[in-house]
């Protein structure tokens, strides 16, 4: 059995789970806070250490990990594991250990939100909802015109105009092939063709 870490050093933020989500969180806040990541995959931990990240090996679902862990300087915890049961277990263990700071998690499904809150998480991001909000924000910021502008300019296709254009296209049927468009397969010329 590998030795479990007991001291997180000067870490003020602890990230549990160092896959894509945990790594993105680590890289985003590491210039602002002292961060320690924890992951149960030895190969992943080795890769992070080689990349210069402060990541330790431990299984957060192991009760022995929580018993010996000293986290007096930790002010916030990010639960970035994929498995919701592991996140729930970690949130409960943190609260049982007396941690009173924010516990931030992500959830794919609505029923996970309630489970995580009940376990002690204080901030929960619904991953797909947040992604959709981010996409919409980017579209708004980078040039998509507000609906009021579409109404003011009937010559520009807005959402209703696009739907009407699609309906018209379906009524017309397939578009004829353009003469200048390359053909998919070329047939050998016959004696009749010139």
C-alpha positions as CSV (number, residue, x, y, z in Angstrom):
1,X,0.0,0.0,0.0
2,X,1.3,3.4,-1.0
3,X,1.9,6.0,1.8
4,X,-0.9,8.5,2.0
5,X,-0.1,12.2,2.1
6,X,-0.8,13.8,5.4
7,X,0.4,17.4,4.9
8,X,-0.8,19.7,2.1
9,X,1.9,22.3,2.9
10,X,0.9,25.9,2.2
11,X,-2.1,24.9,0.0
12,X,-5.1,27.2,0.4
13,X,-7.0,25.4,-2.3
14,X,-7.3,21.7,-2.6
15,X,-8.5,20.1,-5.9
16,X,-9.7,16.5,-5.7
17,X,-9.5,14.8,-9.1
18,X,-6.9,16.0,-11.6
19,X,-8.5,15.0,-14.9
20,X,-9.5,17.6,-17.5
21,X,-11.7,19.6,-15.1
22,X,-9.3,19.5,-12.2
23,X,-6.4,20.4,-14.4
24,X,-8.2,23.3,-15.9
25,X,-9.2,24.6,-12.4
26,X,-5.6,24.1,-11.2
27,X,-4.1,26.0,-14.1
28,X,-6.6,28.8,-13.8
29,X,-6.1,29.6,-10.1
30,X,-2.5,28.5,-9.5
31,X,-1.2,32.0,-10.1
32,X,-3.5,33.4,-7.4
33,X,-3.5,30.7,-4.7
34,X,-1.3,28.0,-3.4
35,X,-2.8,24.8,-4.8
36,X,-2.5,21.1,-4.2
37,X,-4.2,18.5,-6.4
38,X,-5.0,15.0,-5.4
39,X,-5.6,12.1,-7.8
40,X,-5.9,8.3,-7.5
41,X,-4.2,7.5,-10.8
42,X,-0.5,7.1,-10.3
43,X,0.3,7.7,-14.0
44,X,-1.8,10.9,-14.0
45,X,0.0,12.1,-10.9
46,X,3.4,11.4,-12.4
47,X,2.4,13.4,-15.5
48,X,1.3,16.4,-13.4
49,X,4.4,16.3,-11.3
50,X,6.6,16.2,-14.5
51,X,4.6,19.2,-15.8
52,X,5.5,21.1,-12.6
53,X,2.1,20.9,-10.8
54,X,1.8,20.1,-7.1
55,X,-0.2,16.9,-7.3
56,X,-0.2,14.1,-4.8
57,X,-1.4,10.5,-5.1
58,X,-4.3,9.4,-2.8
59,X,-7.7,7.8,-3.1
60,X,-10.2,10.2,-1.5
61,X,-12.6,7.4,-1.0
62,X,-10.1,5.8,1.4
63,X,-11.1,6.6,5.0
64,X,-7.4,6.4,6.0
65,X,-6.7,9.4,3.8
66,X,-9.0,11.6,5.7
67,X,-8.0,10.5,9.1
68,X,-4.4,11.5,8.7
69,X,-4.8,14.6,6.5
70,X,-3.8,17.9,8.0
71,X,-5.5,20.8,6.1
72,X,-5.3,23.7,8.5
73,X,-4.4,26.2,5.7
74,X,-7.0,25.0,3.2
75,X,-9.7,27.6,2.6
76,X,-11.5,26.0,-0.3
77,X,-11.9,22.6,-2.0
78,X,-12.8,21.8,-5.6
79,X,-14.4,18.4,-6.2
80,X,-13.4,17.6,-9.8
81,X,-13.8,13.9,-9.9
82,X,-16.0,12.3,-12.6
83,X,-17.9,10.0,-10.3
84,X,-20.7,11.7,-8.3
85,X,-20.5,9.1,-5.5
86,X,-16.8,10.0,-5.0
87,X,-17.7,13.7,-4.8
88,X,-20.5,13.0,-2.3
89,X,-18.1,10.9,-0.2
90,X,-15.4,13.6,-0.3
91,X,-17.8,16.4,0.6
92,X,-19.1,14.3,3.6
93,X,-15.6,13.5,4.7
94,X,-14.6,17.1,4.5
95,X,-17.5,18.2,6.7
96,X,-17.0,15.3,9.1
97,X,-13.4,16.4,9.4
98,X,-14.6,19.9,10.4
99,X,-13.8,21.8,7.2
100,X,-16.2,24.8,7.1
101,X,-14.9,26.5,3.9
102,X,-16.5,26.4,0.5
103,X,-16.7,23.1,-1.4
104,X,-17.2,23.6,-5.1
105,X,-18.3,20.8,-7.4
106,X,-19.6,20.2,-10.9
107,X,-22.6,18.1,-11.7
108,X,-23.9,16.7,-15.0
109,X,-27.4,16.0,-13.8
110,X,-30.0,17.9,-11.7
111,X,-30.4,15.0,-9.2
112,X,-26.6,15.1,-8.5
113,X,-27.0,18.8,-7.4
114,X,-29.2,17.8,-4.5
115,X,-26.9,14.9,-3.5
116,X,-23.9,17.2,-3.5
117,X,-25.6,19.9,-1.5
118,X,-26.9,17.4,1.0
119,X,-23.3,16.1,1.4
120,X,-22.0,19.6,2.1
121,X,-21.0,21.2,-1.2
122,X,-21.7,24.9,-1.2
123,X,-21.3,25.8,-4.9
124,X,-22.4,23.5,-7.6
125,X,-22.0,24.1,-11.3
126,X,-24.2,22.1,-13.7
127,X,-21.6,21.4,-16.3
128,X,-23.7,21.3,-19.4
129,X,-25.8,24.4,-18.3
130,X,-22.6,26.3,-17.7
131,X,-21.2,25.3,-21.1
132,X,-24.4,26.5,-22.8
133,X,-24.3,29.8,-20.9
134,X,-20.7,30.2,-21.9
135,X,-21.5,29.5,-25.6
136,X,-24.3,31.9,-25.6
137,X,-22.2,34.6,-23.9
138,X,-19.5,34.1,-26.5
139,X,-22.0,34.4,-29.3
140,X,-23.5,37.6,-27.8
141,X,-20.1,39.1,-27.1
142,X,-18.5,38.2,-30.5
143,X,-21.0,39.6,-32.9
144,X,-24.4,38.0,-32.7
145,X,-27.0,40.7,-33.0
146,X,-29.8,41.0,-30.5
147,X,-33.3,40.0,-31.6
148,X,-34.4,43.7,-31.6
149,X,-31.9,44.4,-34.3
150,X,-33.3,41.5,-36.4
151,X,-36.8,43.0,-36.1
152,X,-35.5,46.4,-37.2
153,X,-33.8,45.0,-40.3
154,X,-36.2,42.6,-42.1
155,X,-33.7,42.0,-44.9
156,X,-31.3,40.2,-42.5
157,X,-32.2,36.6,-41.6
158,X,-33.2,36.2,-38.0
159,X,-34.3,33.0,-36.4
160,X,-37.8,33.1,-37.9
161,X,-36.4,34.0,-41.4
162,X,-34.0,31.1,-41.2
163,X,-36.8,28.7,-40.4
164,X,-38.8,30.1,-43.3
165,X,-35.9,29.8,-45.7
166,X,-35.4,26.1,-44.7
167,X,-39.1,25.4,-45.3
168,X,-38.8,27.0,-48.7
169,X,-35.7,24.9,-49.5
170,X,-37.6,21.7,-48.5
171,X,-40.5,22.7,-50.8
172,X,-38.2,23.3,-53.7
173,X,-36.5,20.0,-53.3
174,X,-32.8,19.3,-53.9
175,X,-30.8,22.0,-55.5
176,X,-29.6,21.4,-59.1
177,X,-25.9,20.6,-59.6
178,X,-23.9,23.6,-60.7
179,X,-21.8,23.1,-63.9
180,X,-18.6,24.4,-62.3
181,X,-18.8,22.1,-59.3
182,X,-16.5,19.0,-59.5
183,X,-18.3,15.7,-59.9
184,X,-17.7,12.9,-57.5
185,X,-16.9,10.2,-60.0
186,X,-15.9,10.6,-63.6
187,X,-17.1,8.3,-66.2
188,X,-15.1,7.2,-69.2
189,X,-16.3,9.1,-72.4
190,X,-18.4,7.0,-74.8
191,X,-18.2,7.1,-78.5
192,X,-21.5,9.1,-78.6
193,X,-20.3,11.8,-76.2
194,X,-18.2,14.5,-77.5
